[in-house]
Amino acid sequence: MKERKECPCKRVHCQRHGDCEACWDHHHAPGKKMLTTCERLRAKEEKKRAKEEKKEGKKK
């Protein structure tokens, strides 16, 4: 089980806060389509990086 001391989720009173495995299981349960905070932040960062790379490619 992966536990994070500094969980990025703002729901600090959630029983799954800091327990990555339980959080992932909850968000990816059948019938749910929510991403975890970690997944949303990672996707946002990747999108930003791709946008910057595309911008750099146009300058050359």
Residue frames as a rotation matrix with the C-alpha (Angstrom) as fourth column:
MET 1
0.586 0.810 0.000 0.00
0.810 -0.586 0.000 0.00
0.000 0.000 -1.000 0.00
LYS 2
-0.450 -0.723 0.525 1.41
0.719 -0.642 -0.266 3.36
0.529 0.258 0.809 -1.00
GLU 3
0.568 0.593 -0.570 0.89
0.813 -0.513 0.276 6.13
-0.129 -0.620 -0.774 1.51
ARG 4
-0.127 -0.561 0.818 1.82
0.578 -0.712 -0.399 9.75
0.806 0.422 0.415 1.01
LYS 5
-0.381 -0.087 -0.921 2.67
0.882 -0.334 -0.333 11.97
-0.278 -0.939 0.204 3.91
GLU 6
-0.606 0.132 -0.785 1.94
-0.151 -0.987 -0.049 15.04
-0.781 0.089 0.618 1.77
CYS 7
-0.314 0.622 0.717 -1.19
0.869 0.492 -0.046 14.12
-0.381 0.609 -0.696 -0.15
PRO 8
-0.984 -0.132 0.120 -2.18
0.173 -0.867 0.467 16.83
0.042 0.480 0.876 -2.70
CYS 9
-0.251 0.966 0.057 -5.90
0.658 0.128 0.742 16.29
0.710 0.223 -0.668 -2.11
LYS 10
-0.669 0.030 0.742 -7.62
-0.338 -0.902 -0.269 19.21
0.662 -0.431 0.614 -0.42
ARG 11
0.476 0.880 0.001 -10.10
-0.468 0.253 0.847 16.91
0.744 -0.403 0.532 1.33
VAL 12
-0.503 -0.844 0.185 -8.00
-0.566 0.159 -0.809 16.43
0.653 -0.511 -0.558 4.45
HIS 13
-0.334 0.441 0.833 -10.85
-0.849 0.244 -0.469 14.88
-0.410 -0.864 0.293 6.46
CYS 14
0.478 0.454 -0.752 -11.42
-0.773 0.625 -0.114 12.13
0.419 0.635 0.649 3.90
GLN 15
0.722 -0.153 0.675 -10.80
-0.394 0.711 0.582 8.67
-0.569 -0.686 0.453 5.34
ARG 16
0.771 -0.427 0.472 -8.66
0.623 0.659 -0.422 7.85
-0.131 0.619 0.774 2.27
HIS 17
0.892 -0.435 0.120 -6.47
-0.387 -0.875 -0.291 10.97
0.231 0.214 -0.949 2.51
GLY 18
0.098 -0.967 0.237 -2.84
-0.972 -0.042 0.233 9.90
-0.215 -0.253 -0.943 2.13
ASP 19
-0.189 -0.085 0.978 -3.75
-0.091 0.993 0.069 6.29
-0.978 -0.076 -0.195 1.26
CYS 20
-0.522 -0.113 -0.846 -3.14
-0.776 -0.350 0.525 6.18
-0.355 0.930 0.094 -2.49
GLU 21
-0.984 0.123 -0.129 -4.38
0.053 0.892 0.448 2.63
0.171 0.434 -0.885 -3.01
ALA 22
-0.427 0.877 -0.220 -7.69
0.728 0.188 -0.660 3.20
-0.537 -0.442 -0.719 -1.22
CYS 23
-0.141 0.322 -0.936 -8.15
-0.290 -0.918 -0.271 6.51
-0.947 0.233 0.223 -3.02
TRP 24
-0.762 -0.205 -0.614 -7.47
-0.641 0.102 0.761 4.95
-0.094 0.973 -0.209 -6.42
ASP 25
-0.885 0.465 -0.008 -9.85
0.464 0.884 0.057 2.05
0.034 0.047 -0.998 -5.67
HIS 26
-0.227 0.834 -0.502 -12.58
0.490 -0.348 -0.799 4.51
-0.842 -0.427 -0.330 -4.64
HIS 27
-0.117 0.139 -0.983 -12.22
-0.544 -0.837 -0.053 6.76
-0.831 0.529 0.173 -7.68
HIS 28
-0.616 -0.185 -0.765 -11.94
-0.776 0.306 0.551 3.88
0.132 0.934 -0.333 -10.16
ALA 29
-0.631 0.499 0.594 -14.76
-0.031 0.749 -0.662 1.74
-0.775 -0.436 -0.457 -8.75
PRO 30
-0.728 0.422 0.541 -17.27
0.679 0.336 0.653 0.43
0.094 0.842 -0.531 -11.29
GLY 31
0.325 0.935 0.142 -19.73
0.926 -0.345 0.152 3.14
0.191 0.082 -0.978 -12.23
LYS 32
0.674 -0.175 -0.718 -17.41
0.216 -0.883 0.417 6.01
-0.707 -0.436 -0.557 -11.32
LYS 33
0.548 -0.486 0.681 -15.35
0.777 -0.007 -0.630 8.01
0.311 0.874 0.374 -13.75
MET 34
0.975 -0.196 0.107 -13.59
-0.222 -0.901 0.372 10.43
0.023 -0.386 -0.922 -11.42
LEU 35
0.259 -0.955 -0.144 -9.84
0.270 0.215 -0.939 10.91
0.927 0.204 0.314 -11.50
THR 36
0.433 -0.225 -0.873 -7.86
0.895 -0.007 0.446 11.17
-0.107 -0.974 0.198 -8.30
THR 37
0.901 -0.165 -0.400 -6.29
-0.107 -0.981 0.164 14.52
-0.420 -0.105 -0.902 -7.44
CYS 38
-0.048 -0.988 0.145 -2.88
-0.081 0.148 0.986 13.06
-0.996 0.036 -0.087 -8.28
GLU 39
-0.240 0.019 0.971 -4.10
0.858 0.472 0.203 12.01
-0.454 0.881 -0.129 -11.73
ARG 40
0.783 0.576 0.236 -5.73
0.621 -0.699 -0.355 15.39
-0.040 0.425 -0.905 -12.42
LEU 41
0.684 -0.587 -0.432 -2.59
-0.292 -0.763 0.576 17.29
-0.668 -0.269 -0.694 -11.40
ARG 42
-0.291 -0.813 0.504 -0.37
0.211 0.460 0.863 15.01
-0.933 0.357 0.037 -13.50
ALA 43
0.088 0.419 0.904 -2.63
0.975 0.150 -0.164 15.47
-0.204 0.896 -0.395 -16.55
LYS 44
0.948 0.273 -0.163 -2.66
0.256 -0.960 -0.116 19.23
-0.188 0.068 -0.980 -16.07
GLU 45
0.310 -0.922 -0.231 1.14
-0.296 -0.324 0.898 19.29
-0.904 -0.210 -0.373 -15.83
GLU 46
-0.375 -0.415 0.829 1.53
0.575 0.597 0.560 17.15
-0.727 0.686 0.015 -18.96
LYS 47
0.502 0.645 0.577 -0.90
0.862 -0.316 -0.396 19.35
-0.073 0.696 -0.714 -20.89
LYS 48
0.885 -0.227 -0.406 1.03
-0.125 -0.957 0.262 22.46
-0.448 -0.181 -0.875 -19.84
ARG 49
-0.081 -0.982 0.169 4.34
-0.098 0.176 0.979 20.86
-0.992 0.063 -0.110 -20.82
ALA 50
-0.166 0.097 0.981 2.94
0.876 0.472 0.101 19.82
-0.454 0.876 -0.164 -24.23
LYS 51
0.839 0.527 0.133 1.64
0.536 -0.762 -0.362 23.35
-0.089 0.376 -0.922 -24.82
GLU 52
0.597 -0.696 -0.399 5.05
-0.353 -0.674 0.649 24.83
-0.721 -0.246 -0.648 -23.98
GLU 53
-0.337 -0.727 0.599 6.83
0.257 0.541 0.801 22.36
-0.906 0.424 0.005 -26.28
LYS 54
0.224 0.512 0.829 4.41
0.954 0.060 -0.295 23.19
-0.201 0.857 -0.475 -29.09
LYS 55
0.961 0.120 -0.249 5.03
0.112 -0.993 -0.047 26.89
-0.253 0.017 -0.967 -28.53
GLU 56
0.167 -0.980 -0.106 8.81
-0.299 -0.152 0.942 26.34
-0.940 -0.125 -0.319 -28.60
GLY 57
-0.253 -0.211 0.944 8.45
0.679 0.656 0.329 24.38
-0.689 0.725 -0.022 -31.85
LYS 58
0.668 0.586 0.459 6.66
0.742 -0.472 -0.476 27.30
-0.062 0.658 -0.750 -33.54
LYS 59
0.784 -0.402 -0.474 9.39
-0.203 -0.886 0.416 29.75
-0.587 -0.230 -0.776 -32.56
LYS 60
-0.163 -0.939 0.303 12.10
0.036 0.301 0.953 27.78
-0.986 0.166 -0.015 -34.39
